[in-house]
Structures are given as C-alpha cells and as structure tokens.
Amino acid sequence: MSNWEEIGSFHSPMEFNRFNRWIEQQIKKKFFIEIFDYKGHQDLKSSRYFKCCSSGEIWKLAEPDPGYFSGAWVLVEHSENKT
C-alpha cells in the first residue's frame, strides 16, 4: 500500500495546476509512470492514469470541468502484490 492520499476535489484551478506540476516531478523521479491505455480509457482527454512504482496501485487524475467538476486524484486499483 502506498502513502499517497486521495484528493476528492481540488479547491481551485491553481491547486490543480500545482498538483499537475507535482505529478510530473514524481514521474521524473520514477515514483510514478503514466499509463496511456488503462483499460480502454486512452481516448478520455480529461483523465490521466498513473501507476505507483512502489505499490503497483493505479491512480486517476481527473481534470476539472469548470462549473461542473473541480477535478480529483483518486485510487482506482489496488495492487495485487501486498508488501
């Protein structure tokens, strides 16, 4: 299990942008890898999927849709490997 926490709702576009920059740094540090074809969702431009390299968990970053949805960072799949 990872130490990452879900964000059910970003409080502002600035917070989402900060988080987006943070996740890009996590990819560079090899803590996460981006998954471009997660279970057929590759055509959804408003969501990105990531695999945590240490836990194997799959996370989803959903972009905000102004006026309807503020975006989220959620766990979508637990790892089958219990460490």
Secondary structure by P-SEA (a helix, b strand, c coil): ccccccccccccaaaaaaaaaaaaaaaaaccbbbbcccccccccccbbbbbcccccbbbbbbbbccccccbbbbbcccccccc
